[in-house]
Amino acid sequence: MEQAQEQKVVQPKSFKNKFLNKKMLMIVLIACIILGGGGFVGVQKASDNPAFCTLCHNMQSYYDSWNDSKLLANKHAAAGVNCHDCHESSISIQAEEGLKYVNNNYETPLEKRQFATEEFCTRCHDLESVKAKTNFAESNPHDNHNGEMECYTCHNMHQESKVFCQQCHSFSWYNDLPDYWK
């Protein structure tokens, strides 16, 4: 009879048994994926704002040239072109740039990108229309004796642009160029 009256002593579950079971690990994993994905989406959305890059990179001068300057980058800004419209950064590139910043492993000023190829620029600009607009009496810088050249030979977004033709020629239309040309 005494055995029947003995109460069963319940041992408390160990941490391992309580929290490290498959069900709990799945819940934690799913929560991490949701929170991490939400955070990533938030950072991606924030990085669409050109001012975002100035928070942690040495990008202030590039942002300033886009936001308020007499340079070609500002002309693109006025047309509604944002940084990511030209600077297409994949997740891996953004992560690499972030790590370089955290580790202080980047050059100042940044290495100049020469991605303004004809193929790249003609995604937005019609070359035949550009040639028609620049058909000056003396010459046409977009249709000249040098043949096809990459756009970055003359055009710079974040610095003053330079007329390649000026190395050999002195055309009167140089005086009529906008302020972002040297």
C-alpha positions in Angstrom: 0.0 0.0 0.0 2.8 2.3 0.8 4.1 1.9 -2.8 0.8 3.0 -4.2 0.8 6.1 -2.1 4.3 7.0 -3.1 4.2 10.1 -5.3 6.0 10.1 -8.5 8.8 12.7 -8.5 9.0 14.7 -11.7 12.5 15.7 -12.6 12.7 19.1 -14.3 13.7 18.9 -18.0 17.3 19.8 -18.7 18.2 22.8 -20.9 19.1 20.4 -23.7 15.8 18.5 -23.5 13.8 21.7 -23.1 15.3 23.9 -25.8 17.5 21.9 -28.1 14.9 19.7 -29.6 14.2 19.5 -33.3 11.0 21.5 -33.1 12.5 24.4 -31.2 15.6 24.5 -33.5 13.3 24.7 -36.5 11.4 27.6 -34.9 14.6 29.5 -34.2 15.9 28.8 -37.7 12.7 30.1 -39.3 12.7 33.2 -37.1 16.3 33.9 -38.0 15.6 33.6 -41.7 12.5 35.8 -41.5 14.3 38.5 -39.4 17.5 38.3 -41.4 15.6 38.5 -44.7 13.5 41.4 -43.4 16.7 43.2 -42.3 18.3 42.5 -45.7 15.3 43.8 -47.6 15.3 46.9 -45.4 19.0 47.5 -46.1 18.4 46.9 -49.8 15.5 49.4 -49.9 17.5 52.0 -47.9 20.4 51.6 -50.3 18.2 52.8 -53.1 18.4 56.2 -51.6 21.7 57.8 -52.9 22.4 59.4 -49.5 22.6 56.0 -47.9 26.1 55.3 -49.3 27.5 58.3 -47.5 26.7 56.8 -44.1 29.7 54.4 -44.1 31.7 54.9 -47.3 34.0 57.6 -48.5 31.3 58.4 -51.0 30.4 62.0 -49.9 32.1 63.7 -52.9 30.3 61.3 -55.3 27.0 61.9 -53.7 27.6 65.7 -53.7 28.4 65.6 -57.5 25.1 63.7 -58.0 23.0 65.8 -55.7 24.3 69.4 -56.2 27.0 70.2 -58.7 27.6 71.4 -62.3 28.8 67.9 -63.2 27.2 65.3 -65.5 26.1 63.2 -62.5 23.9 66.1 -61.4 22.4 66.3 -64.9 21.5 62.6 -64.6 20.0 63.2 -61.1 17.8 65.9 -62.5 16.6 63.4 -65.1 15.6 61.0 -62.2 18.6 58.7 -62.6 19.8 57.2 -59.2 23.1 55.7 -58.3 21.9 52.1 -58.7 20.6 52.8 -62.2 24.2 52.9 -63.3 26.1 51.3 -60.4 24.4 47.9 -60.4 25.6 46.2 -57.3 24.9 42.6 -56.6 24.5 41.3 -53.1 28.0 39.8 -53.2 29.5 43.2 -54.3 27.6 45.1 -51.6 28.8 42.6 -49.0 32.4 42.9 -50.3 32.2 46.7 -50.2 30.8 46.6 -46.7 33.6 44.3 -45.5 36.2 46.5 -47.1 34.8 49.5 -45.2 34.7 47.6 -41.9 38.2 46.4 -42.4 39.4 49.9 -43.6 40.6 48.2 -46.8 39.7 50.7 -49.5 41.5 53.4 -51.5 40.8 57.1 -51.2 39.8 58.3 -53.7 38.1 55.3 -55.1 39.5 53.7 -58.2 37.7 55.3 -61.2 35.3 52.9 -62.9 35.4 52.9 -66.7 32.1 51.2 -67.3 30.6 53.9 -69.5 30.9 51.9 -72.7 28.9 52.7 -75.7 26.8 49.6 -75.0 26.2 50.6 -71.4 25.3 54.3 -72.3 23.0 53.4 -75.2 20.7 51.5 -72.9 19.3 55.0 -72.2 20.9 57.3 -74.8 20.2 56.8 -78.5 23.5 57.2 -80.3 22.0 58.4 -83.6 20.1 61.1 -81.7 23.3 62.1 -79.9 25.1 62.3 -83.2 22.4 64.5 -84.7 22.5 66.9 -81.7 26.3 67.3 -82.0 26.6 67.7 -85.7 28.4 71.0 -85.6 29.6 72.8 -88.8 33.2 72.1 -88.0 33.0 68.6 -86.7 30.9 66.0 -84.9 32.6 64.6 -81.8 30.4 61.5 -81.8 31.0 60.8 -85.5 34.6 61.6 -86.3 37.8 60.3 -87.9 38.8 58.4 -84.7 36.0 55.9 -85.3 33.9 54.5 -82.4 35.3 55.3 -79.0 34.2 54.4 -75.5 32.0 57.1 -74.0 34.2 57.5 -70.9 37.0 58.8 -73.2 35.3 62.2 -72.9 32.4 61.8 -70.5 32.8 61.7 -66.7 30.0 61.6 -64.3 31.7 62.7 -61.0 34.5 64.8 -62.5 34.7 67.4 -65.2 34.4 65.8 -68.7 37.2 66.4 -71.2 37.0 66.8 -75.0 39.3 64.2 -76.5 39.4 66.1 -79.8 40.9 69.0 -78.0 44.3 67.2 -77.9 44.7 68.0 -81.6 42.0 70.4 -82.7 40.6 73.8 -81.6 36.9 73.9 -82.6 34.7 76.9 -81.8 32.0 74.7 -80.4 34.2 74.1 -77.3 33.2 77.5 -76.0 29.5 76.5 -76.1 29.9 73.4 -73.9 28.1 73.2 -70.6 29.9 73.9 -67.3 30.7 70.3 -66.6 33.3 70.3 -69.5 36.9 71.4 -69.0 
